[in-house]
Amino acid sequence: MIRPLAQNKKNNIFNTIFRNLFLTIALVAIFAHLAFGWANQTKDNSAPASYENQAKIIKDLGLKEEKAYELLKVLTSVGGRLTGSQAAEQAVNLMGGLMEKIGLDRVWTEPVKVNHWTRGSPEKAFVRSRRFGQQKINICALGNSIGTPGKGLEAQVLEVKSWAELESLKSQVPGKIVFYNVPMDRTIVYSFAAYGQAAQYRVRGASQAARYGAVAVLTRSLTFRLDNHPHTGMMIYDDKLPRIPAASISTLDSERLAQWLKADPDLKIYLRMACQQLEPVISHNVIGELKGAEKPEEIILLGGHLDSWDLSPGANDDAAGCVVALEALRLLKEAGLKPKRTIRAVLFMDEEFGGTGGRAYVLDSHRLNEKHLVAIEQDEGGGLPLGLSLSREEAINKLRAINQILRPFGVYWIEKGGGGVDVSPLASKGVILGSLVPDSQKYFDYHHSALDTIETIHPRELELQAIILAMVVYFFAEEGV
């Protein structure tokens, strides 16, 4: 049936009215919903909004002053801080004094029993060949190594590039110096992974070679670069096997030695090393804190390790980690912020020789009435910050509330990961471990060598680490986990 035109017009008018009325009601409902949502969002995100204002204050203080680099100059002024050395104890007193000068609420030290290894007089090493004559090579003793006999030792050399090759050539090992020519894998993007893969030959190489009758070992330095600077580091003896001298050889000399061996397999190397293990001594962890206003027994820890190797002042490893921890607390204090929970800086002693400072910290009687929530250790150098790693998802999700604050400082990711050697014992107590991850592509150019000096660190990049860490630890101190 066809309706009359007038009826159709009437229906169209009613349809238009009802449609417009429905649309109006719908829009009112939508705006009401959005208004309610915005009100809730403002309420839920009020903390991040206040953090943004606080972050600006911290940022302005840090970037204008760059105090982290000034602190770095002070710490590195004592030189290499080998565990058990006089320089290490000088650093303990120096950093405790700086904490007091900054005006932290409480500063103290806790004892740590540490091994005391010394390098002694500079090492000497020569290649002696009928074809090439006598050629000096650059070596340094590895930490924990015994020395050579007083007049040194001389032996033929066996080059190996894997444990499997050592095993296959074991009949040729007796009486020789085993040369582990194993470079860091340049195809691995994350430099610490490449380091970890190659470091096993430095750590375990002496005992594995001694198993088959070697008289000493040389290990290729752990760096991507080709230079004449040997890189030291800790090695470990198997108590069931003979102890033989262990040294690192520079990467350039590793390349030369490999070529010389091809032309003259009978060449010999002369080594003289005066290193020795002395009796253990008592050293100290250095601790300072901003006391929590509401829950002082709950701790957010930020730290680095105070000891270093003796070949350099250890600017990247790990003076940088120590000073950014201290600078982060200084920034919070200068900004006038009073955290709900305690924020504590711990400068651990003896990371390089096995992490005794971290274990001593956990076992100290001071820990009985404390509850650590988060422990962040900086030990990957003073480079430009890239991201954050935390050991548990709940902490990652919580910290994402301030993503928009961290991103302008170059922190584009927060992922699952861990912390340093010294805070790892806290994991058994349920503590969340973490680290601010800097660019590490140049880190092993300097690591454990004479090249790890203050000039390798840019003041602004170092300060950015401290600024970001100040924001992160303050957030956790306010919000918990």
Secondary structure as the mmCIF struct_conf table of DSSP 4:
data_model
#
loop_
_struct_conf.conf_type_id
_struct_conf.id
_struct_conf.beg_label_comp_id
_struct_conf.beg_label_asym_id
_struct_conf.beg_label_seq_id
_struct_conf.end_label_comp_id
_struct_conf.end_label_asym_id
_struct_conf.end_label_seq_id
HELX_LH_PP_P HELX_LH_PP_P1 ILE A 2 PRO A 4
HELX_RH_AL_P HELX_RH_AL_P1 LEU A 5 ASP A 44
TURN_TY1_P TURN_TY1_P1 ASN A 45 ASN A 45
HELX_RH_AL_P HELX_RH_AL_P2 SER A 46 GLU A 65
HELX_RH_AL_P HELX_RH_AL_P3 LYS A 67 THR A 76
TURN_TY1_P TURN_TY1_P2 SER A 77 VAL A 78
TURN_TY1_P TURN_TY1_P3 THR A 83 GLY A 84
BEND BEND1 SER A 85 SER A 85
HELX_RH_AL_P HELX_RH_AL_P4 GLN A 86 ILE A 102
TURN_TY1_P TURN_TY1_P4 GLY A 103 GLY A 103
BEND BEND2 ASP A 105 ASP A 105
STRN STRN1 ARG A 106 THR A 118
BEND BEND3 SER A 121 SER A 121
HELX_LH_PP_P HELX_LH_PP_P2 PRO A 122 GLU A 123
STRN STRN2 LYS A 124 SER A 129
TURN_TY1_P TURN_TY1_P5 ARG A 130 PHE A 132
STRN STRN3 GLY A 133 LYS A 136
STRN STRN4 ILE A 139 ALA A 141
HELX_LH_PP_P HELX_LH_PP_P3 LEU A 142 LEU A 142
STRN STRN5 GLY A 143 GLY A 143
TURN_TY1_P TURN_TY1_P6 ASN A 144 ASN A 144
TURN_TY1_P TURN_TY1_P7 GLY A 150 LYS A 151
STRN STRN6 LEU A 153 VAL A 160
BEND BEND4 LYS A 161 SER A 162
HELX_RH_AL_P HELX_RH_AL_P5 TRP A 163 SER A 168
TURN_TY1_P TURN_TY1_P8 LEU A 169 LEU A 169
HELX_RH_3T_P HELX_RH_3T_P1 LYS A 170 GLN A 172
TURN_TY1_P TURN_TY1_P9 PRO A 174 GLY A 175
BEND BEND5 LYS A 176 LYS A 176
STRN STRN7 ILE A 177 TYR A 180
TURN_TY1_P TURN_TY1_P10 ARG A 186 THR A 187
BEND BEND6 VAL A 189 TYR A 190
HELX_RH_AL_P HELX_RH_AL_P6 SER A 191 ALA A 210
TURN_TY1_P TURN_TY1_P11 ARG A 211 GLY A 213
BEND BEND7 VAL A 215 VAL A 215
STRN STRN8 ALA A 216 ARG A 220
BEND BEND8 LEU A 222 LEU A 222
BEND BEND9 PHE A 224 ARG A 225
BEND BEND10 ASN A 228 ASN A 228
STRN STRN9 MET A 234 MET A 234
TURN_TY1_P TURN_TY1_P12 ASP A 239 LYS A 240
BEND BEND11 LEU A 241 LEU A 241
STRN STRN10 ALA A 246 ILE A 249
HELX_RH_AL_P HELX_RH_AL_P7 THR A 251 ALA A 263
TURN_TY1_P TURN_TY1_P13 PRO A 265 ASP A 266
STRN STRN11 LYS A 268 ARG A 272
STRN STRN12 GLN A 276 LEU A 290
BEND BEND12 ALA A 293 GLU A 294
STRN STRN13 LYS A 295 HIS A 305
BEND BEND13 ASP A 310 SER A 312
HELX_RH_PI_P HELX_RH_PI_P1 ALA A 315 ALA A 319
HELX_RH_AL_P HELX_RH_AL_P8 ALA A 320 GLU A 334
TURN_TY1_P TURN_TY1_P14 ALA A 335 GLY A 336
BEND BEND14 LYS A 340 LYS A 340
STRN STRN14 ARG A 341 PHE A 348
BEND BEND15 MET A 349 MET A 349
TURN_TY1_P TURN_TY1_P15 GLU A 351 GLY A 354
HELX_RH_AL_P HELX_RH_AL_P9 THR A 356 LEU A 363
BEND BEND16 ASP A 364 ASP A 364
HELX_RH_3T_P HELX_RH_3T_P2 SER A 365 ASN A 369
STRN STRN15 LYS A 371 GLU A 377
BEND BEND17 GLU A 380 GLU A 380
BEND BEND18 GLY A 382 GLY A 382
STRN STRN16 PRO A 385 LEU A 390
BEND BEND19 SER A 391 ARG A 392
HELX_RH_AL_P HELX_RH_AL_P10 GLU A 393 LEU A 399
HELX_RH_3T_P HELX_RH_3T_P3 ARG A 400 ILE A 402
HELX_RH_AL_P HELX_RH_AL_P11 ASN A 403 LEU A 406
HELX_RH_3T_P HELX_RH_3T_P4 ARG A 407 PHE A 409
TURN_TY1_P TURN_TY1_P16 GLY A 410 GLY A 410
STRN STRN17 ILE A 414 LYS A 416
TURN_TY1_P TURN_TY1_P17 VAL A 421 VAL A 423
HELX_RH_3T_P HELX_RH_3T_P5 SER A 424 LYS A 429
TURN_TY1_P TURN_TY1_P18 GLY A 430 GLY A 430
HELX_LH_PP_P HELX_LH_PP_P4 VAL A 431 VAL A 431
STRN STRN18 ILE A 432 PRO A 438
TURN_TY1_P TURN_TY1_P19 GLN A 441 LYS A 442
HELX_RH_AL_P HELX_RH_AL_P12 TYR A 443 TYR A 446
TURN_TY1_P TURN_TY1_P20 HIS A 447 HIS A 448
BEND BEND20 SER A 449 SER A 449
TURN_TY1_P TURN_TY1_P21 ALA A 450 LEU A 451
HELX_RH_3T_P HELX_RH_3T_P6 ILE A 454 THR A 456
BEND BEND21 ILE A 457 ILE A 457
HELX_RH_AL_P HELX_RH_AL_P13 PRO A 459 GLU A 479
#
